[in-house]
Structure formats: structure tokens, C-alpha cells
Amino acid sequence: MTIKELLIQELDDASDPLLIELLDFLQFLKAKQAEDTADVLAARQALASVAVEGTVAWENLKADVGL
């Protein structure tokens, strides 16, 4: 069985309160993954600017990655 099939099988036996909690958790994980992807992209862009400019001030780097 695939992971998706196993999850569906488990969901069939889950109570509604548990399903609500699982849905909330899944949405949280998806949002976190999107945020992590955006953070990696920002870090890569900052690194690329360092490669072009040779160096960058620490405060500028922190601003570029949203810190």
C-alpha cells in the first residue's frame, strides 16, 4: 500500500474531532513548508548578491532574508 492509501485507511476509522485536528495540522505543515521554501529562496538570493558584489554588510544580509 502507498502512504496515501494507508492514510486514507486510517482516516476512515478516525473520529470527527481527530479529523479536525489532523486537518489543522496538515494545513500548518503545508504553510510551514511554503515558508521554508521562501526562506531558502531569500537566502539563495542573498548569497547570489554576495557572489556578485563580493561582500555584504551583516545588517543588509539580515534584511534581505527578513530577519
mmCIF file as Biopython writes it, N, C-alpha, C and O atoms, coordinates in Angstrom:
data_model
#
loop_
_atom_site.group_PDB
_atom_site.id
_atom_site.type_symbol
_atom_site.label_atom_id
_atom_site.label_alt_id
_atom_site.label_comp_id
_atom_site.label_asym_id
_atom_site.label_entity_id
_atom_site.label_seq_id
_atom_site.pdbx_PDB_ins_code
_atom_site.Cartn_x
_atom_site.Cartn_y
_atom_site.Cartn_z
_atom_site.occupancy
_atom_site.B_iso_or_equiv
_atom_site.auth_seq_id
_atom_site.auth_asym_id
_atom_site.pdbx_PDB_model_num
ATOM 1   N N  . MET A ? 1  ? 0.835   -1.187 0.000  1.0 0.0 1  A 1 
ATOM 2   C CA . MET A ? 1  ? 0.000   0.000  0.000  1.0 0.0 1  A 1 
ATOM 3   C C  . MET A ? 1  ? 0.878   1.249  0.000  1.0 0.0 1  A 1 
ATOM 4   O O  . MET A ? 1  ? 1.963   1.274  0.582  1.0 0.0 1  A 1 
ATOM 5   N N  . THR A ? 2  ? 0.379   2.270  -0.664 1.0 0.0 2  A 1 
ATOM 6   C CA . THR A ? 2  ? 1.097   3.538  -0.667 1.0 0.0 2  A 1 
ATOM 7   C C  . THR A ? 2  ? 0.817   4.295  0.633  1.0 0.0 2  A 1 
ATOM 8   O O  . THR A ? 2  ? -0.103  3.964  1.381  1.0 0.0 2  A 1 
ATOM 9   N N  . ILE A ? 3  ? 1.617   5.297  0.871  1.0 0.0 3  A 1 
ATOM 10  C CA . ILE A ? 3  ? 1.413   6.141  2.060  1.0 0.0 3  A 1 
ATOM 11  C C  . ILE A ? 3  ? 0.023   6.768  2.018  1.0 0.0 3  A 1 
ATOM 12  O O  . ILE A ? 3  ? -0.674  6.817  3.032  1.0 0.0 3  A 1 
ATOM 13  N N  . LYS A ? 4  ? -0.370  7.239  0.854  1.0 0.0 4  A 1 
ATOM 14  C CA . LYS A ? 4  ? -1.683  7.876  0.721  1.0 0.0 4  A 1 
ATOM 15  C C  . LYS A ? 4  ? -2.806  6.889  1.044  1.0 0.0 4  A 1 
ATOM 16  O O  . LYS A ? 4  ? -3.770  7.245  1.721  1.0 0.0 4  A 1 
ATOM 17  N N  . GLU A ? 5  ? -2.683  5.669  0.568  1.0 0.0 5  A 1 
ATOM 18  C CA . GLU A ? 5  ? -3.699  4.648  0.850  1.0 0.0 5  A 1 
ATOM 19  C C  . GLU A ? 5  ? -3.755  4.317  2.341  1.0 0.0 5  A 1 
ATOM 20  O O  . GLU A ? 5  ? -4.835  4.142  2.905  1.0 0.0 5  A 1 
ATOM 21  N N  . LEU A ? 6  ? -2.591  4.234  2.970  1.0 0.0 6  A 1 
ATOM 22  C CA . LEU A ? 6  ? -2.553  3.961  4.408  1.0 0.0 6  A 1 
ATOM 23  C C  . LEU A ? 6  ? -3.195  5.102  5.201  1.0 0.0 6  A 1 
ATOM 24  O O  . LEU A ? 6  ? -3.924  4.867  6.164  1.0 0.0 6  A 1 
ATOM 25  N N  . LEU A ? 7  ? -2.916  6.335  4.786  1.0 0.0 7  A 1 
ATOM 26  C CA . LEU A ? 7  ? -3.536  7.483  5.456  1.0 0.0 7  A 1 
ATOM 27  C C  . LEU A ? 7  ? -5.051  7.465  5.293  1.0 0.0 7  A 1 
ATOM 28  O O  . LEU A ? 7  ? -5.784  7.709  6.251  1.0 0.0 7  A 1 
ATOM 29  N N  . ILE A ? 8  ? -5.514  7.180  4.103  1.0 0.0 8  A 1 
ATOM 30  C CA . ILE A ? 8  ? -6.960  7.126  3.856  1.0 0.0 8  A 1 
ATOM 31  C C  . ILE A ? 8  ? -7.600  6.039  4.708  1.0 0.0 8  A 1 
ATOM 32  O O  . ILE A ? 8  ? -8.681  6.236  5.264  1.0 0.0 8  A 1 
ATOM 33  N N  . GLN A ? 9  ? -6.943  4.905  4.811  1.0 0.0 9  A 1 
ATOM 34  C CA . GLN A ? 9  ? -7.457  3.812  5.633  1.0 0.0 9  A 1 
ATOM 35  C C  . GLN A ? 9  ? -7.565  4.247  7.101  1.0 0.0 9  A 1 
ATOM 36  O O  . GLN A ? 9  ? -8.561  3.956  7.763  1.0 0.0 9  A 1 
ATOM 37  N N  . GLU A ? 10 ? -6.556  4.932  7.599  1.0 0.0 10 A 1 
ATOM 38  C CA . GLU A ? 10 ? -6.592  5.426  8.979  1.0 0.0 10 A 1 
ATOM 39  C C  . GLU A ? 10 ? -7.668  6.492  9.149  1.0 0.0 10 A 1 
ATOM 40  O O  . GLU A ? 10 ? -8.344  6.529  10.177 1.0 0.0 10 A 1 
ATOM 41  N N  . LEU A ? 11 ? -7.832  7.354  8.158  1.0 0.0 11 A 1 
ATOM 42  C CA . LEU A ? 11 ? -8.839  8.416  8.234  1.0 0.0 11 A 1 
ATOM 43  C C  . LEU A ? 11 ? -10.252 7.851  8.292  1.0 0.0 11 A 1 
ATOM 44  O O  . LEU A ? 11 ? -11.129 8.424  8.940  1.0 0.0 11 A 1 
ATOM 45  N N  . ASP A ? 12 ? -10.468 6.743  7.624  1.0 0.0 12 A 1 
ATOM 46  C CA . ASP A ? 12 ? -11.793 6.114  7.633  1.0 0.0 12 A 1 
ATOM 47  C C  . ASP A ? 12 ? -12.224 5.710  9.043  1.0 0.0 12 A 1 
ATOM 48  O O  . ASP A ? 12 ? -13.417 5.683  9.346  1.0 0.0 12 A 1 
ATOM 49  N N  . ASP A ? 13 ? -11.265 5.400  9.896  1.0 0.0 13 A 1 
ATOM 50  C CA . ASP A ? 13 ? -11.568 4.957  11.261 1.0 0.0 13 A 1 
ATOM 51  C C  . ASP A ? 13 ? -11.474 6.074  12.302 1.0 0.0 13 A 1 
ATOM 52  O O  . ASP A ? 13 ? -11.734 5.840  13.482 1.0 0.0 13 A 1 
ATOM 53  N N  . ALA A ? 14 ? -11.107 7.279  11.878 1.0 0.0 14 A 1 
ATOM 54  C CA . ALA A ? 14 ? -10.881 8.374  12.830 1.0 0.0 14 A 1 
ATOM 55  C C  . ALA A ? 14 ? -12.187 9.090  13.174 1.0 0.0 14 A 1 
ATOM 56  O O  . ALA A ? 14 ? -13.104 9.168  12.357 1.0 0.0 14 A 1 
ATOM 57  N N  . SER A ? 15 ? -12.248 9.605  14.388 1.0 0.0 15 A 1 
ATOM 58  C CA . SER A ? 15 ? -13.417 10.376 14.832 1.0 0.0 15 A 1 
ATOM 59  C C  . SER A ? 15 ? -13.369 11.781 14.229 1.0 0.0 15 A 1 
ATOM 60  O O  . SER A ? 15 ? -12.315 12.240 13.787 1.0 0.0 15 A 1 
ATOM 61  N N  . ASP A ? 16 ? -14.517 12.457 14.216 1.0 0.0 16 A 1 
ATOM 62  C CA . ASP A ? 16 ? -14.575 13.815 13.677 1.0 0.0 16 A 1 
ATOM 63  C C  . ASP A ? 16 ? -13.647 14.782 14.415 1.0 0.0 16 A 1 
ATOM 64  O O  . ASP A ? 16 ? -12.960 15.569 13.763 1.0 0.0 16 A 1 
ATOM 65  N N  . PRO A ? 17 ? -13.602 14.752 15.754 1.0 0.0 17 A 1 
ATOM 66  C CA . PRO A ? 17 ? -12.662 15.664 16.429 1.0 0.0 17 A 1 
ATOM 67  C C  . PRO A ? 17 ? -11.203 15.426 16.020 1.0 0.0 17 A 1 
ATOM 68  O O  . PRO A ? 17 ? -10.431 16.373 15.871 1.0 0.0 17 A 1 
ATOM 69  N N  . LEU A ? 18 ? -10.840 14.170 15.844 1.0 0.0 18 A 1 
ATOM 70  C CA . LEU A ? 18 ? -9.485  13.861 15.411 1.0 0.0 18 A 1 
ATOM 71  C C  . LEU A ? 18 ? -9.253  14.340 13.978 1.0 0.0 18 A 1 
ATOM 72  O O  . LEU A ? 18 ? -8.177  14.845 13.658 1.0 0.0 18 A 1 
ATOM 73  N N  . LEU A ? 19 ? -10.256 14.184 13.121 1.0 0.0 19 A 1 
ATOM 74  C CA . LEU A ? 19 ? -10.133 14.648 11.740 1.0 0.0 19 A 1 
ATOM 75  C C  . LEU A ? 19 ? -9.942  16.161 11.681 1.0 0.0 19 A 1 
ATOM 76  O O  . LEU A ? 19 ? -9.169  16.660 10.863 1.0 0.0 19 A 1 
ATOM 77  N N  . ILE A ? 20 ? -10.641 16.886 12.541 1.0 0.0 20 A 1 
ATOM 78  C CA . ILE A ? 20 ? -10.493 18.342 12.595 1.0 0.0 20 A 1 
ATOM 79  C C  . ILE A ? 20 ? -9.065  18.703 12.992 1.0 0.0 20 A 1 
ATOM 80  O O  . ILE A ? 20 ? -8.449  19.588 12.398 1.0 0.0 20 A 1 
ATOM 81  N N  . GLU A ? 21 ? -8.552  18.014 13.994 1.0 0.0 21 A 1 
ATOM 82  C CA . GLU A ? 21 ? -7.186  18.268 14.450 1.0 0.0 21 A 1 
ATOM 83  C C  . GLU A ? 21 ? -6.172  17.901 13.371 1.0 0.0 21 A 1 
ATOM 84  O O  . GLU A ? 21 ? -5.192  18.618 13.170 1.0 0.0 21 A 1 
ATOM 85  N N  . LEU A ? 22 ? -6.400  16.799 12.682 1.0 0.0 22 A 1 
ATOM 86  C CA . LEU A ? 22 ? -5.497  16.378 11.611 1.0 0.0 22 A 1 
ATOM 87  C C  . LEU A ? 22 ? -5.497  17.368 10.455 1.0 0.0 22 A 1 
ATOM 88  O O  . LEU A ? 22 ? -4.443  17.671 9.894  1.0 0.0 22 A 1 
ATOM 89  N N  . LEU A ? 23 ? -6.667  17.870 10.098 1.0 0.0 23 A 1 
ATOM 90  C CA . LEU A ? 23 ? -6.762  18.854 9.022  1.0 0.0 23 A 1 
ATOM 91  C C  . LEU A ? 23 ? -5.991  20.118 9.397  1.0 0.0 23 A 1 
ATOM 92  O O  . LEU A ? 23 ? -5.249  20.664 8.580  1.0 0.0 23 A 1 
ATOM 93  N N  . ASP A ? 24 ? -6.168  20.574 10.618 1.0 0.0 24 A 1 
ATOM 94  C CA . ASP A ? 24 ? -5.457  21.759 11.089 1.0 0.0 24 A 1 
ATOM 95  C C  . ASP A ? 24 ? -3.946  21.534 11.036 1.0 0.0 24 A 1 
ATOM 96  O O  . ASP A ? 24 ? -3.198  22.412 10.606 1.0 0.0 24 A 1 
ATOM 97  N N  . PHE A ? 25 ? -3.506  20.370 11.468 1.0 0.0 25 A 1 
ATOM 98  C CA . PHE A ? 25 ? -2.077  20.060 11.475 1.0 0.0 25 A 1 
ATOM 99  C C  . PHE A ? 25 ? -1.528  19.979 10.052 1.0 0.0 25 A 1 
ATOM 100 O O  . PHE A ? 25 ? -0.435  20.476 9.783  1.0 0.0 25 A 1 
ATOM 101 N N  . LEU A ? 26 ? -2.269  19.363 9.147  1.0 0.0 26 A 1 
ATOM 102 C CA . LEU A ? 26 ? -1.830  19.261 7.758  1.0 0.0 26 A 1 
ATOM 103 C C  . LEU A ? 26 ? -1.711  20.646 7.125  1.0 0.0 26 A 1 
ATOM 104 O O  . LEU A ? 26 ? -0.752  20.918 6.403  1.0 0.0 26 A 1 
ATOM 105 N N  . GLN A ? 27 ? -2.672  21.514 7.391  1.0 0.0 27 A 1 
ATOM 106 C CA . GLN A ? 27 ? -2.614  22.874 6.862  1.0 0.0 27 A 1 
ATOM 107 C C  . GLN A ? 27 ? -1.421  23.631 7.441  1.0 0.0 27 A 1 
ATOM 108 O O  . GLN A ? 27 ? -0.772  24.402 6.735  1.0 0.0 27 A 1 
ATOM 109 N N  . PHE A ? 28 ? -1.133  23.415 8.720  1.0 0.0 28 A 1 
ATOM 110 C CA . PHE A ? 28 ? 0.043   24.023 9.348  1.0 0.0 28 A 1 
ATOM 111 C C  . PHE A ? 28 ? 1.323   23.551 8.658  1.0 0.0 28 A 1 
ATOM 112 O O  . PHE A ? 28 ? 2.196   24.361 8.347  1.0 0.0 28 A 1 
ATOM 113 N N  . LEU A ? 29 ? 1.436   22.246 8.418  1.0 0.0 29 A 1 
ATOM 114 C CA . LEU A ? 29 ? 2.637   21.708 7.781  1.0 0.0 29 A 1 
ATOM 115 C C  . LEU A ? 29 ? 2.824   22.260 6.377  1.0 0.0 29 A 1 
ATOM 116 O O  . LEU A ? 29 ? 3.945   22.570 5.974  1.0 0.0 29 A 1 
ATOM 117 N N  . LYS A ? 30 ? 1.733   22.384 5.630  1.0 0.0 30 A 1 
ATOM 118 C CA . LYS A ? 30 ? 1.822   22.924 4.274  1.0 0.0 30 A 1 
ATOM 119 C C  . LYS A ? 30 ? 2.261   24.386 4.296  1.0 0.0 30 A 1 
ATOM 120 O O  . LYS A ? 30 ? 3.076   24.798 3.471  1.0 0.0 30 A 1 
ATOM 121 N N  . ALA A ? 31 ? 1.733   25.165 5.223  1.0 0.0 31 A 1 
ATOM 122 C CA . ALA A ? 31 ? 2.122   26.574 5.340  1.0 0.0 31 A 1 
ATOM 123 C C  . ALA A ? 31 ? 3.587   26.694 5.747  1.0 0.0 31 A 1 
ATOM 124 O O  . ALA A ? 31 ? 4.314   27.547 5.237  1.0 0.0 31 A 1 
ATOM 125 N N  . LYS A ? 32 ? 4.016   25.833 6.669  1.0 0.0 32 A 1 
ATOM 126 C CA . LYS A ? 32 ? 5.411   25.841 7.121  1.0 0.0 32 A 1 
ATOM 127 C C  . LYS A ? 32 ? 6.343   25.487 5.970  1.0 0.0 32 A 1 
ATOM 128 O O  . LYS A ? 32 ? 7.405   26.092 5.820  1.0 0.0 32 A 1 
ATOM 129 N N  . GLN A ? 33 ? 5.955   24.519 5.165  1.0 0.0 33 A 1 
ATOM 130 C CA . GLN A ? 33 ? 6.774   24.115 4.029  1.0 0.0 33 A 1 
ATOM 131 C C  . GLN A ? 33 ? 6.909   25.266 3.031  1.0 0.0 33 A 1 
ATOM 132 O O  . GLN A ? 33 ? 7.994   25.505 2.503  1.0 0.0 33 A 1 
ATOM 133 N N  . ALA A ? 34 ? 5.814   25.976 2.773  1.0 0.0 34 A 1 
ATOM 134 C CA . ALA A ? 34 ? 5.857   27.120 1.865  1.0 0.0 34 A 1 
ATOM 135 C C  . ALA A ? 34 ? 6.763   28.216 2.426  1.0 0.0 34 A 1 
ATOM 136 O O  . ALA A ? 34 ? 7.526   28.838 1.687  1.0 0.0 34 A 1 
ATOM 137 N N  . GLU A ? 35 ? 6.673   28.447 3.730  1.0 0.0 35 A 1 
ATOM 138 C CA . GLU A ? 35 ? 7.517   29.459 4.373  1.0 0.0 35 A 1 
ATOM 139 C C  . GLU A ? 35 ? 8.986   29.058 4.317  1.0 0.0 35 A 1 
ATOM 140 O O  . GLU A ? 35 ? 9.849   29.897 4.058  1.0 0.0 35 A 1 
ATOM 141 N N  . ASP A ? 36 ? 9.274   27.793 4.556  1.0 0.0 36 A 1 
ATOM 142 C CA . ASP A ? 36 ? 10.654  27.310 4.494  1.0 0.0 36 A 1 
ATOM 143 C C  . ASP A ? 36 ? 11.218  27.468 3.087  1.0 0.0 36 A 1 
ATOM 144 O O  . ASP A ? 36 ? 12.377  27.845 2.919  1.0 0.0 36 A 1 
ATOM 145 N N  . THR A ? 37 ? 10.402  27.182 2.080  1.0 0.0 37 A 1 
ATOM 146 C CA . THR A ? 37 ? 10.825  27.332 0.692  1.0 0.0 37 A 1 
ATOM 147 C C  . THR A ? 37 ? 11.143  28.789 0.394  1.0 0.0 37 A 1 
ATOM 148 O O  . THR A ? 37 ? 12.141  29.086 -0.264 1.0 0.0 37 A 1 
ATOM 149 N N  . ALA A ? 38 ? 10.302  29.696 0.874  1.0 0.0 38 A 1 
ATOM 150 C CA . ALA A ? 38 ? 10.536  31.126 0.669  1.0 0.0 38 A 1 
ATOM 151 C C  . ALA A ? 38 ? 11.818  31.564 1.373  1.0 0.0 38 A 1 
ATOM 152 O O  . ALA A ? 38 ? 12.571  32.374 0.832  1.0 0.0 38 A 1 
ATOM 153 N N  . ASP A ? 39 ? 12.075  31.043 2.568  1.0 0.0 39 A 1 
ATOM 154 C CA . ASP A ? 39 ? 13.296  31.387 3.302  1.0 0.0 39 A 1 
ATOM 155 C C  . ASP A ? 39 ? 14.540  30.918 2.553  1.0 0.0 39 A 1 
ATOM 156 O O  . ASP A ? 39 ? 15.536  31.639 2.488  1.0 0.0 39 A 1 
ATOM 157 N N  . VAL A ? 40 ? 14.487  29.719 1.993  1.0 0.0 40 A 1 
ATOM 158 C CA . VAL A ? 40 ? 15.625  29.192 1.235  1.0 0.0 40 A 1 
ATOM 159 C C  . VAL A ? 40 ? 15.860  30.053 -0.004 1.0 0.0 40 A 1 
ATOM 160 O O  . VAL A ? 40 ? 17.005  30.363 -0.332 1.0 0.0 40 A 1 
ATOM 161 N N  . LEU A ? 41 ? 14.796  30.437 -0.687 1.0 0.0 41 A 1 
ATOM 162 C CA . LEU A ? 41 ? 14.925  31.287 -1.869 1.0 0.0 41 A 1 
ATOM 163 C C  . LEU A ? 41 ? 15.562  32.625 -1.498 1.0 0.0 41 A 1 
ATOM 164 O O  . LEU A ? 41 ? 16.453  33.102 -2.200 1.0 0.0 41 A 1 
ATOM 165 N N  . ALA A ? 42 ? 15.114  33.229 -0.402 1.0 0.0 42 A 1 
ATOM 166 C CA . ALA A ? 42 ? 15.683  34.507 0.040  1.0 0.0 42 A 1 
ATOM 167 C C  . ALA A ? 42 ? 17.161  34.359 0.384  1.0 0.0 42 A 1 
ATOM 168 O O  . ALA A ? 42 ? 17.963  35.235 0.062  1.0 0.0 42 A 1 
ATOM 169 N N  . ALA A ? 43 ? 17.524  33.272 1.028  1.0 0.0 43 A 1 
ATOM 170 C CA . ALA A ? 43 ? 18.927  33.038 1.377  1.0 0.0 43 A 1 
ATOM 171 C C  . ALA A ? 43 ? 19.773  32.847 0.125  1.0 0.0 43 A 1 
ATOM 172 O O  . ALA A ? 43 ? 20.897  33.343 0.054  1.0 0.0 43 A 1 
ATOM 173 N N  . ARG A ? 44 ? 19.245  32.139 -0.854 1.0 0.0 44 A 1 
ATOM 174 C CA . ARG A ? 44 ? 19.980  31.943 -2.116 1.0 0.0 44 A 1 
ATOM 175 C C  . ARG A ? 44 ? 20.166  33.263 -2.848 1.0 0.0 44 A 1 
ATOM 176 O O  . ARG A ? 44 ? 21.228  33.513 -3.418 1.0 0.0 44 A 1 
ATOM 177 N N  . GLN A ? 45 ? 19.140  34.108 -2.838 1.0 0.0 45 A 1 
ATOM 178 C CA . GLN A ? 45 ? 19.254  35.413 -3.483 1.0 0.0 45 A 1 
ATOM 179 C C  . GLN A ? 45 ? 20.299  36.269 -2.777 1.0 0.0 45 A 1 
ATOM 180 O O  . GLN A ? 45 ? 21.080  36.961 -3.431 1.0 0.0 45 A 1 
ATOM 181 N N  . ALA A ? 46 ? 20.317  36.227 -1.458 1.0 0.0 46 A 1 
ATOM 182 C CA . ALA A ? 46 ? 21.316  36.980 -0.703 1.0 0.0 46 A 1 
ATOM 183 C C  . ALA A ? 46 ? 22.714  36.458 -1.004 1.0 0.0 46 A 1 
ATOM 184 O O  . ALA A ? 46 ? 23.649  37.244 -1.152 1.0 0.0 46 A 1 
ATOM 185 N N  . LEU A ? 47 ? 22.863  35.152 -1.095 1.0 0.0 47 A 1 
ATOM 186 C CA . LEU A ? 47 ? 24.154  34.553 -1.409 1.0 0.0 47 A 1 
ATOM 187 C C  . LEU A ? 47 ? 24.597  34.940 -2.813 1.0 0.0 47 A 1 
ATOM 188 O O  . LEU A ? 47 ? 25.777  35.202 -3.042 1.0 0.0 47 A 1 
ATOM 189 N N  . ALA A ? 48 ? 23.659  34.976 -3.753 1.0 0.0 48 A 1 
ATOM 190 C CA . ALA A ? 48 ? 23.984  35.373 -5.124 1.0 0.0 48 A 1 
ATOM 191 C C  . ALA A ? 48 ? 24.454  36.823 -5.166 1.0 0.0 48 A 1 
ATOM 192 O O  . ALA A ? 48 ? 25.381  37.152 -5.906 1.0 0.0 48 A 1 
ATOM 193 N N  . SER A ? 49 ? 23.825  37.687 -4.382 1.0 0.0 49 A 1 
ATOM 194 C CA . SER A ? 49 ? 24.254  39.091 -4.370 1.0 0.0 49 A 1 
ATOM 195 C C  . SER A ? 49 ? 25.647  39.224 -3.763 1.0 0.0 49 A 1 
ATOM 196 O O  . SER A ? 49 ? 26.424  40.083 -4.180 1.0 0.0 49 A 1 
ATOM 197 N N  . VAL A ? 50 ? 25.967  38.386 -2.789 1.0 0.0 50 A 1 
ATOM 198 C CA . VAL A ? 50 ? 27.315  38.390 -2.215 1.0 0.0 50 A 1 
ATOM 199 C C  . VAL A ? 50 ? 28.322  37.951 -3.268 1.0 0.0 50 A 1 
ATOM 200 O O  . VAL A ? 50 ? 29.415  38.512 -3.353 1.0 0.0 50 A 1 
ATOM 201 N N  . ALA A ? 51 ? 27.965  36.953 -4.069 1.0 0.0 51 A 1 
ATOM 202 C CA . ALA A ? 51 ? 28.867  36.462 -5.107 1.0 0.0 51 A 1 
ATOM 203 C C  . ALA A ? 51 ? 29.138  37.550 -6.143 1.0 0.0 51 A 1 
ATOM 204 O O  . ALA A ? 51 ? 30.252  37.656 -6.656 1.0 0.0 51 A 1 
ATOM 205 N N  . VAL A ? 52 ? 28.126  38.356 -6.449 1.0 0.0 52 A 1 
ATOM 206 C CA . VAL A ? 52 ? 28.278  39.413 -7.444 1.0 0.0 52 A 1 
ATOM 207 C C  . VAL A ? 52 ? 29.005  40.618 -6.846 1.0 0.0 52 A 1 
ATOM 208 O O  . VAL A ? 52 ? 29.917  41.169 -7.462 1.0 0.0 52 A 1 
ATOM 209 N N  . GLU A ? 53 ? 28.600  41.018 -5.657 1.0 0.0 53 A 1 
ATOM 210 C CA . GLU A ? 53 ? 29.146  42.225 -5.038 1.0 0.0 53 A 1 
ATOM 211 C C  . GLU A ? 53 ? 30.441  41.962 -4.267 1.0 0.0 53 A 1 
ATOM 212 O O  . GLU A ? 53 ? 31.170  42.899 -3.941 1.0 0.0 53 A 1 
ATOM 213 N N  . GLY A ? 54 ? 30.722  40.721 -3.982 1.0 0.0 54 A 1 
ATOM 214 C CA . GLY A ? 54 ? 31.942  40.380 -3.266 1.0 0.0 54 A 1 
ATOM 215 C C  . GLY A ? 54 ? 31.767  40.304 -1.764 1.0 0.0 54 A 1 
ATOM 216 O O  . GLY A ? 54 ? 32.384  39.461 -1.113 1.0 0.0 54 A 1 
ATOM 217 N N  . THR A ? 55 ? 30.950  41.155 -1.211 1.0 0.0 55 A 1 
ATOM 218 C CA . THR A ? 55 ? 30.693  41.143 0.225  1.0 0.0 55 A 1 
ATOM 219 C C  . THR A ? 55 ? 29.408  41.913 0.485  1.0 0.0 55 A 1 
ATOM 220 O O  . THR A ? 55 ? 28.935  42.674 -0.359 1.0 0.0 55 A 1 
ATOM 221 N N  . VAL A ? 56 ? 28.867  41.703 1.649  1.0 0.0 56 A 1 
ATOM 222 C CA . VAL A ? 56 ? 27.653  42.421 2.017  1.0 0.0 56 A 1 
ATOM 223 C C  . VAL A ? 56 ? 27.677  42.627 3.529  1.0 0.0 56 A 1 
ATOM 224 O O  . VAL A ? 56 ? 28.161  41.777 4.275  1.0 0.0 56 A 1 
ATOM 225 N N  . ALA A ? 57 ? 27.154  43.755 3.965  1.0 0.0 57 A 1 
ATOM 226 C CA . ALA A ? 57 ? 27.116  44.033 5.393  1.0 0.0 57 A 1 
ATOM 227 C C  . ALA A ? 57 ? 26.146  43.077 6.078  1.0 0.0 57 A 1 
ATOM 228 O O  . ALA A ? 57 ? 25.132  42.690 5.499  1.0 0.0 57 A 1 
ATOM 229 N N  . TRP A ? 58 ? 26.462  42.700 7.309  1.0 0.0 58 A 1 
ATOM 230 C CA . TRP A ? 58 ? 25.628  41.762 8.067  1.0 0.0 58 A 1 
ATOM 231 C C  . TRP A ? 58 ? 24.193  42.266 8.175  1.0 0.0 58 A 1 
ATOM 232 O O  . TRP A ? 58 ? 23.257  41.483 8.016  1.0 0.0 58 A 1 
ATOM 233 N N  . GLU A ? 59 ? 24.002  43.547 8.440  1.0 0.0 59 A 1 
ATOM 234 C CA . GLU A ? 59 ? 22.655  44.104 8.574  1.0 0.0 59 A 1 
ATOM 235 C C  . GLU A ? 59 ? 21.894  44.018 7.253  1.0 0.0 59 A 1 
ATOM 236 O O  . GLU A ? 59 ? 20.691  43.755 7.248  1.0 0.0 59 A 1 
ATOM 237 N N  . ASN A ? 60 ? 22.578  44.237 6.141  1.0 0.0 60 A 1 
ATOM 238 C CA . ASN A ? 60 ? 21.929  44.107 4.828  1.0 0.0 60 A 1 
ATOM 239 C C  . ASN A ? 60 ? 21.521  42.662 4.564  1.0 0.0 60 A 1 
ATOM 240 O O  . ASN A ? 60 ? 20.439  42.402 4.038  1.0 0.0 60 A 1 
ATOM 241 N N  . LEU A ? 61 ? 22.389  41.730 4.931  1.0 0.0 61 A 1 
ATOM 242 C CA . LEU A ? 61 ? 22.080  40.316 4.743  1.0 0.0 61 A 1 
ATOM 243 C C  . LEU A ? 61 ? 20.867  39.922 5.572  1.0 0.0 61 A 1 
ATOM 244 O O  . LEU A ? 61 ? 19.976  39.229 5.081  1.0 0.0 61 A 1 
ATOM 245 N N  . LYS A ? 62 ? 20.828  40.361 6.828  1.0 0.0 62 A 1 
ATOM 246 C CA . LYS A ? 62 ? 19.683  40.052 7.681  1.0 0.0 62 A 1 
ATOM 247 C C  . LYS A ? 62 ? 18.404  40.648 7.099  1.0 0.0 62 A 1 
ATOM 248 O O  . LYS A ? 62 ? 17.354  40.005 7.135  1.0 0.0 62 A 1 
ATOM 249 N N  . ALA A ? 63 ? 18.476  41.848 6.571  1.0 0.0 63 A 1 
ATOM 250 C CA . ALA A ? 63 ? 17.300  42.483 5.971  1.0 0.0 63 A 1 
ATOM 251 C C  . ALA A ? 63 ? 16.856  41.724 4.727  1.0 0.0 63 A 1 
ATOM 252 O O  . ALA A ? 63 ? 15.658  41.572 4.488  1.0 0.0 63 A 1 
ATOM 253 N N  . ASP A ? 64 ? 17.809  41.247 3.935  1.0 0.0 64 A 1 
ATOM 254 C CA . ASP A ? 64 ? 17.479  40.511 2.711  1.0 0.0 64 A 1 
ATOM 255 C C  . ASP A ? 64 ? 16.729  39.217 2.996  1.0 0.0 64 A 1 
ATOM 256 O O  . ASP A ? 64 ? 15.863  38.817 2.218  1.0 0.0 64 A 1 
ATOM 257 N N  . VAL A ? 65 ? 17.054  38.563 4.101  1.0 0.0 65 A 1 
ATOM 258 C CA . VAL A ? 65 ? 16.389  37.298 4.426  1.0 0.0 65 A 1 
ATOM 259 C C  . VAL A ? 65 ? 15.245  37.482 5.411  1.0 0.0 65 A 1 
ATOM 260 O O  . VAL A ? 65 ? 14.655  36.506 5.873  1.0 0.0 65 A 1 
ATOM 261 N N  . GLY A ? 66 ? 14.933  38.731 5.730  1.0 0.0 66 A 1 
ATOM 262 C CA . GLY A ? 66 ? 13.766  39.011 6.556  1.0 0.0 66 A 1 
ATOM 263 C C  . GLY A ? 66 ? 13.974  38.832 8.045  1.0 0.0 66 A 1 
ATOM 264 O O  . GLY A ? 66 ? 13.029  38.514 8.766  1.0 0.0 66 A 1 
ATOM 265 N N  . LEU A ? 67 ? 15.183  39.029 8.515  1.0 0.0 67 A 1 
ATOM 266 C CA . LEU A ? 67 ? 15.446  38.909 9.960  1.0 0.0 67 A 1 
ATOM 267 C C  . LEU A ? 67 ? 15.464  40.268 10.621 1.0 0.0 67 A 1 
ATOM 268 O O  . LEU A ? 67 ? 15.670  40.364 11.830 1.0 0.0 67 A 1 
#
